[in-house]
């Protein structure tokens, strides 16, 4: 059954942090949102949309402000030939079967509608529509998409699961696995791991996985960032439990702070430039020395949208990863706008960390 998400209210377009919070919570419950639609408060086409969609056997989550909550109830009543009644100090459709403060669920024909009201600086109410699919994500490294399909598709057919493969950066595939009615997800995961013992990680959240693995081994990590400006650190700190593995990180945007905070040699910067393998090698060493962590990651690059040269165009990023007995550096060329280059850089650094110490992470 397809899931449609509807935002009603201008604030969900302009208040990006509120919208992203809502999306995060819904994505924790559902592996896929088939469509996201935005309606302004005064948009009368919402009724036509509901009238058409409710006959298709779909799931609809409507996110509303307090101001529009009762109006949406009226529209639903009109579309479903129902009346509004007072329940739990809320005006709700009479056919509403399940409700809590700020949220209610209606079953109509073969469709379900869950209406939630939320305004800024509030918790989202409980999502009453439930995911009827058994799904999990796995991450495959150092494999091409076509080869992964060839290896995993026969296993998926054997255990009656469906796989959808997405390459998020080169050498990192995210595979969403959905079990059919009589599928055996556990057997699929076991067989896949046996086939790819040092290339596969099964987790919906790779940051959480790394946090749990490092805390299990009593290991810590530190970061030295330049062009990503703290995004690598945020990749982990946005996840619960990050304090178990991270004491802090250093954002050394200027060359002066690279020298003073990380002990990067000035002559090295002058000779090779701040965006160089030589500099990120010293950055990772400096981060490890000042933090006494077990691993350090360093990033320096030209995220854009300007600042590039013929030798080092926009999108040139150098990444260093270091443990107490090993270090690896690389230069990559990325495409996209400033934010996309920054995010790709973070993913490359995370991938390098995982592959540098396979005994720990796999």
C-alpha positions as CSV (number, residue, x, y, z in Angstrom):
1,X,0.0,0.0,0.0
2,X,1.5,3.3,-1.1
3,X,2.2,6.1,1.5
4,X,1.4,9.7,0.7
5,X,2.5,12.5,3.0
6,X,0.7,15.8,2.9
7,X,1.8,19.0,4.5
8,X,-1.0,21.6,5.0
9,X,0.3,25.1,6.0
10,X,2.9,27.5,4.7
11,X,5.2,27.0,7.7
12,X,6.1,23.5,6.5
13,X,7.6,25.0,3.4
14,X,9.5,27.9,5.1
15,X,10.3,26.4,8.5
16,X,12.9,23.8,7.2
17,X,14.0,22.5,10.6
18,X,10.4,21.7,11.6
19,X,9.8,20.0,8.3
20,X,13.0,18.0,8.5
21,X,12.1,16.9,12.1
22,X,8.7,15.6,10.9
23,X,10.3,13.8,7.9
24,X,12.9,12.1,10.2
25,X,10.2,10.8,12.5
26,X,8.1,9.4,9.6
27,X,11.1,7.9,7.9
28,X,11.9,6.0,11.2
29,X,8.5,4.3,10.8
30,X,8.4,3.7,7.0
31,X,11.1,2.6,4.6
32,X,9.6,4.6,1.7
33,X,7.4,7.6,1.2
34,X,5.8,7.4,-2.3
35,X,4.9,11.1,-2.5
36,X,5.1,14.3,-0.6
37,X,2.7,17.1,-1.4
38,X,2.4,20.6,0.0
39,X,-0.8,22.6,0.3
40,X,-1.2,26.2,1.4
41,X,-3.8,27.0,4.1
42,X,-6.2,28.4,1.5
43,X,-5.7,25.8,-1.2
44,X,-9.1,24.3,-2.0
45,X,-7.6,21.6,-4.2
46,X,-6.9,19.5,-1.1
47,X,-10.5,18.3,-1.1
48,X,-10.2,17.1,-4.7
49,X,-6.9,15.4,-3.9
50,X,-8.4,13.5,-1.0
51,X,-11.6,12.6,-2.9
52,X,-9.5,11.0,-5.7
53,X,-6.9,9.3,-3.6
54,X,-9.1,7.7,-1.0
55,X,-10.6,5.4,-3.6
56,X,-7.2,4.0,-4.5
57,X,-6.3,2.0,-1.4
58,X,-3.5,4.2,0.0
59,X,-2.1,5.4,3.3
60,X,-2.2,9.1,3.8
61,X,-0.5,11.0,6.6
62,X,-1.7,14.7,6.8
63,X,0.5,17.1,8.8
64,X,-1.4,20.1,9.9
65,X,-1.0,23.2,12.0
66,X,-3.4,23.7,15.0
67,X,-5.1,26.4,12.9
68,X,-6.0,24.0,10.1
69,X,-6.6,20.8,12.1
70,X,-10.4,21.2,12.3
71,X,-10.8,22.4,8.7
72,X,-9.0,19.3,7.5
73,X,-11.4,17.2,9.5
74,X,-14.3,18.9,7.7
75,X,-12.8,18.1,4.3
76,X,-12.3,14.5,5.3
77,X,-15.9,14.3,6.4
78,X,-17.1,15.7,3.1
79,X,-15.0,13.3,1.2
80,X,-16.1,10.3,3.3
81,X,-19.8,11.3,3.9
82,X,-19.2,11.7,7.6
83,X,-19.8,14.2,10.4
84,X,-17.6,15.9,13.0
85,X,-18.1,15.2,16.7
86,X,-16.3,16.3,19.8
87,X,-13.9,13.6,21.1
88,X,-11.1,14.2,23.7
89,X,-11.6,18.0,23.3
90,X,-11.0,17.7,19.5
91,X,-13.4,18.0,16.6
92,X,-12.9,14.6,14.8
93,X,-14.8,12.7,12.1
94,X,-17.4,10.4,13.7
95,X,-15.9,7.4,12.0
96,X,-12.6,8.0,13.6
97,X,-11.6,4.7,15.3
98,X,-8.3,5.5,16.9
99,X,-7.2,8.9,18.3
100,X,-4.9,10.5,20.8
101,X,-4.0,14.0,21.6
102,X,-3.2,15.7,18.3
103,X,-3.6,12.7,16.1
104,X,-6.4,10.4,14.8
105,X,-6.8,7.6,12.3
106,X,-9.6,6.8,9.9
107,X,-10.2,3.7,7.8
108,X,-12.2,4.4,4.7
109,X,-12.8,1.8,2.0
110,X,-9.3,0.3,1.6
111,X,-7.5,3.5,2.6
112,X,-6.2,4.9,5.9
113,X,-5.8,8.5,6.9
114,X,-3.8,9.7,9.8
115,X,-4.1,13.4,10.6
116,X,-1.5,15.0,13.0
117,X,-1.3,18.5,14.2
118,X,2.0,20.1,15.1
119,X,3.4,23.6,15.3
120,X,6.9,24.9,15.9
121,X,8.7,23.9,19.1
122,X,6.4,20.9,19.7
123,X,6.8,17.2,19.7
124,X,5.2,15.4,16.8
125,X,2.1,13.3,18.0
126,X,2.2,9.6,17.6
127,X,2.0,8.2,14.1
128,X,-1.0,5.9,14.2
129,X,-0.6,4.4,10.7
130,X,1.8,1.5,11.0
131,X,4.2,0.1,8.5
132,X,3.0,-3.3,7.3
133,X,6.3,-4.2,5.6
134,X,9.2,-6.1,7.2
135,X,12.3,-4.2,6.0
136,X,16.0,-3.7,6.8
137,X,18.9,-2.0,5.2
138,X,22.4,-3.4,4.5
139,X,25.5,-1.6,3.4
140,X,27.8,-3.1,0.8
141,X,31.3,-1.7,0.3
142,X,33.9,-2.2,-2.5
143,X,31.4,-3.7,-4.9
144,X,29.8,-2.4,-8.2
145,X,26.0,-2.2,-8.3
146,X,25.8,-4.7,-11.1
147,X,28.0,-7.3,-9.4
148,X,26.0,-6.8,-6.1
149,X,22.8,-7.6,-8.0
150,X,24.3,-10.7,-9.6
151,X,25.4,-12.0,-6.2
152,X,22.4,-11.0,-4.1
153,X,19.4,-11.5,-6.4
154,X,19.5,-15.4,-6.3
155,X,19.7,-15.3,-2.5
156,X,16.7,-12.8,-2.5
157,X,14.7,-15.2,-4.6
158,X,15.6,-18.2,-2.5
159,X,14.3,-16.5,0.7
160,X,11.5,-14.6,-0.9
161,X,12.6,-11.0,-0.3
162,X,12.8,-8.0,-2.6
163,X,16.0,-5.8,-2.9
164,X,16.4,-2.3,-4.0
165,X,20.0,-1.1,-4.5
166,X,21.2,2.6,-4.4
167,X,24.8,3.8,-4.7
168,X,25.3,6.7,-2.4
169,X,28.9,7.3,-3.3
170,X,31.4,5.2,-5.3
171,X,32.0,2.0,-3.5
172,X,29.2,2.3,-1.1
173,X,25.8,0.6,-1.8
174,X,22.8,0.9,0.4
175,X,20.3,-2.0,-0.2
176,X,16.8,-1.9,1.1
177,X,15.4,-5.4,1.7
178,X,11.6,-5.9,2.0
179,X,10.3,-9.3,3.0
180,X,7.3,-10.8,1.2
181,X,4.6,-12.6,3.2
182,X,6.5,-15.8,3.5
183,X,9.9,-14.4,3.2
184,X,12.8,-15.2,5.5
185,X,14.7,-12.0,6.2
186,X,17.1,-13.6,8.8
187,X,18.2,-16.3,6.4
188,X,18.8,-13.8,3.6
189,X,21.0,-11.7,5.9
190,X,22.9,-14.7,7.1
191,X,23.6,-16.0,3.6
192,X,24.6,-12.5,2.3
193,X,27.0,-12.0,5.2
194,X,28.6,-15.3,4.5
195,X,29.1,-14.3,0.9
196,X,30.4,-10.9,1.8
197,X,32.0,-11.2,5.3
198,X,34.3,-8.1,5.0
199,X,32.1,-6.0,2.8
200,X,28.6,-6.1,4.3
201,X,27.1,-4.3,7.4
202,X,23.4,-4.8,8.3
203,X,22.1,-1.6,9.9
204,X,19.5,1.1,9.2
205,X,21.8,3.8,10.6
206,X,25.6,3.5,9.9
207,X,26.5,6.2,12.4
208,X,24.7,4.4,15.2
209,X,26.4,1.2,14.1
210,X,29.9,2.8,14.3
211,X,29.0,4.3,17.7
212,X,28.0,0.9,19.1
213,X,31.0,-1.0,17.6
214,X,33.5,1.6,18.9
215,X,31.9,1.8,22.4
216,X,31.9,-2.1,22.5
217,X,35.7,-2.0,21.9
218,X,36.3,1.0,24.2
219,X,37.6,3.0,21.4
220,X,37.2,6.7,20.6
221,X,37.4,8.9,17.5
222,X,38.3,12.5,16.7
223,X,37.9,14.8,13.7
224,X,39.9,17.6,12.1
225,X,37.7,19.4,9.5
226,X,38.2,22.2,7.2
227,X,35.8,22.4,4.2
228,X,33.1,20.4,5.9
229,X,32.9,22.8,8.8
230,X,31.7,20.3,11.4
231,X,29.4,18.3,9.2
232,X,31.5,15.1,9.8
233,X,31.2,15.7,13.5
234,X,27.4,16.3,13.2
235,X,27.1,13.0,11.2
236,X,27.8,11.3,14.5
237,X,26.5,13.7,17.1
238,X,23.0,13.8,15.6
239,X,22.8,10.1,16.8
240,X,22.1,9.1,20.4
241,X,25.2,7.8,22.2
242,X,27.8,9.8,20.3
243,X,29.3,11.0,23.6
244,X,30.5,7.4,24.2
245,X,33.0,7.6,21.4
246,X,33.6,11.3,20.8
247,X,35.2,13.8,23.3
248,X,35.5,16.6,20.7
249,X,36.7,17.6,17.3
250,X,38.6,20.5,15.7
251,X,37.3,22.7,12.9
252,X,40.4,24.4,11.5
253,X,39.2,26.4,8.6
254,X,42.1,28.8,8.4
255,X,45.7,27.7,7.7
256,X,46.7,29.5,11.0
257,X,44.6,27.2,13.1
258,X,45.7,24.2,11.2
259,X,49.2,25.2,12.3
260,X,48.4,26.2,15.9
261,X,45.8,23.6,16.8
262,X,47.0,20.6,14.8
263,X,50.7,21.3,14.4
264,X,50.5,21.2,10.6
265,X,53.8,22.4,9.3
266,X,53.6,25.9,7.6
267,X,56.2,24.9,5.1
268,X,54.1,21.9,4.1
269,X,51.1,24.2,3.6
270,X,53.1,26.6,1.5
271,X,54.6,23.9,-0.6
272,X,51.5,21.7,-1.2
273,X,48.6,23.9,-0.3
274,X,46.0,23.4,2.4
275,X,44.1,21.0,0.1
276,X,46.6,18.2,-0.2
277,X,47.3,14.7,1.0
278,X,50.4,16.0,2.9
279,X,48.2,18.4,4.9
280,X,45.4,16.1,5.7
281,X,48.0,13.5,6.9
282,X,49.3,16.1,9.4
283,X,45.7,17.1,10.3
284,X,44.8,13.5,11.2
285,X,48.0,13.1,13.2
286,X,47.4,16.3,15.1
287,X,43.8,15.4,15.9
288,X,45.0,12.0,17.2
289,X,47.7,13.6,19.3
290,X,45.5,16.3,21.0
291,X,42.6,14.0,21.6
292,X,44.4,10.7,22.5
293,X,41.6,9.0,20.5
294,X,42.0,5.6,18.7
295,X,41.0,6.9,15.3
296,X,41.0,10.3,13.6
297,X,39.5,11.6,10.4
298,X,40.6,14.7,8.5
299,X,39.1,16.6,5.6
300,X,40.3,19.6,3.6
301,X,38.9,20.6,0.2
302,X,37.3,23.1,-2.1
303,X,33.6,22.8,-1.6
304,X,32.7,25.7,-3.9
305,X,30.9,27.3,-5.4
306,X,34.1,29.3,-6.1
307,X,37.8,29.1,-5.0
308,X,39.0,26.4,-7.4
309,X,42.0,26.5,-9.7
310,X,43.0,24.6,-12.8
311,X,45.2,22.2,-10.7
312,X,42.6,21.9,-7.9
313,X,39.1,22.6,-9.3
314,X,36.0,23.0,-7.2
315,X,35.1,19.6,-5.7
316,X,38.7,18.6,-5.0
317,X,38.7,17.1,-1.5
318,X,41.5,15.4,0.4
319,X,40.7,13.0,3.2
320,X,42.9,11.3,5.8
321,X,42.0,8.5,8.2
322,X,44.4,7.3,11.0
323,X,44.5,4.8,13.7
324,X,47.3,4.3,16.2
325,X,49.3,2.1,13.8
326,X,48.1,3.0,10.3
327,X,47.1,6.0,8.2
328,X,45.5,6.4,4.7
329,X,45.1,9.5,2.6
330,X,43.3,10.1,-0.7
331,X,42.2,12.8,-3.0
332,X,38.8,12.7,-4.7
333,X,37.0,14.9,-7.2
334,X,33.4,15.5,-6.4
335,X,30.5,17.1,-8.3
336,X,27.5,19.1,-7.1
337,X,26.9,22.3,-5.2
338,X,28.7,23.3,-2.0
339,X,26.4,21.3,0.4
340,X,26.4,18.1,-1.7
341,X,30.2,18.2,-2.0
342,X,30.5,18.6,1.7
343,X,28.1,15.7,2.4
344,X,29.8,13.4,-0.1
345,X,33.1,14.2,1.6
346,X,31.7,13.0,4.9
347,X,30.5,9.8,3.4
348,X,33.9,9.1,1.8
349,X,35.6,9.7,5.2
350,X,33.2,7.3,6.9
351,X,33.7,4.7,4.3
352,X,37.5,5.0,4.6
353,X,37.3,4.5,8.4
354,X,35.2,1.4,8.0
355,X,37.6,-0.1,5.4
356,X,40.7,0.8,7.2
357,X,39.9,-1.5,10.2
358,X,37.8,-4.4,8.9
359,X,38.5,-6.5,11.9
360,X,36.7,-4.1,14.1
361,X,33.9,-2.9,11.9
362,X,33.0,-6.1,10.0
